[in-house]
Amino acid sequence: MSDGPARMRALAAGLPAGLLDGYRAGREIALPEDGATPRVYAVGMGGSGIAADLARCVVDAESPVALTVVRGPDLPRSLNARARVVLVSYSGTTWETLRAYDAAGRLGAKRTVVTSGGRLAERAADDDVPVLSVPPGMPPRSAVGHLLGGVLGLLDPLFPESNEGRLERTAEKTERLIGSYARANGPAASLAAEVGDRFPFVYAESAFVPLARRWKTQIEENAKRVAVFDEFPELFHNAIVGWDATKRAEARRAAVLLLSWAGATAATRKSARYLERLLGERGVRVARVPLPSEDRLEALVGGIALGDHVSLFLSARRHVDPYPVEAIARLRSALGNPAA
């Protein structure tokens, strides 16, 4: 095998430092507070777009910002000249984001770009659009610290108070956690063993569903395995019907990773216990995954670190290289340049 596993582990270890660097860079060009409740649209795909989605775990609960994440080239009709648009493309070549950049410009919206370079950076320079530059040379999914920190930095003035000290504490705590997550006998390795060869489902309460999405996409890109994510209480209105009808022989081939936040409401904790009991009765392997803090931001970043390491241990179990994503490269080659 190549040095891909070692490279990905080193990149995963850089999450806390990247978070702080991104936040500080974002603060330098932060969106101004003008007294109005802002409507912010964040456009991005894959490992770039997930950063804005993850930021929503904190933004939605703790700020007046209405943050809408757009995963595609077409902007919603609600976006107008009064909106602020953050365009996130790590490579700077994502055609969907480039097309959305042009569309937002035609509407007269205020744009900010987050990228490591490419055509997006070039267009922003030509148009005098602010650019939050992140370090090049890594897979977009591994730049999540820089990108998430950058988005939080851009939005920092729109919070009731600055998150600077909180980000610093979060980075320090997460760095300590990563030491345990990287161990062969640590919690990430244990969760990967719980999943084994079973089909992985990642469930989280609504406030942390972007984190469940991140776990799912990391399993797919790093471990080269299809995964599913869902949220509760929504799944109590549909998914439990499917699980209830699933025969034990089939259910035993599934594993549910149940992300559990200590700050959840009593009703949420009660519903999670019900779900865990139902799945256990059907023979599903269920692993409760405590998020590492009652503070939303610490829980989010620690959860990202844990999920990244679980996906890397899953890749090791299957002896696959977590670094390359040839299927995405083949698709891009087949499509050519749709943004042209």
Beta strands, then each sheet from edge to edge (+ up, - down):
strand 1: 39-43
strand 2: 66-70
strand 3: 84-89
strand 4: 110-115
strand 5: 131-133
strand 6: 199-205
strand 7: 228-232
strand 8: 254-260
strand 9: 285-290
sheet 1: 2+ 1+ 3+ 4+ 5+
sheet 2: 7+ 6+ 8+ 9+
end
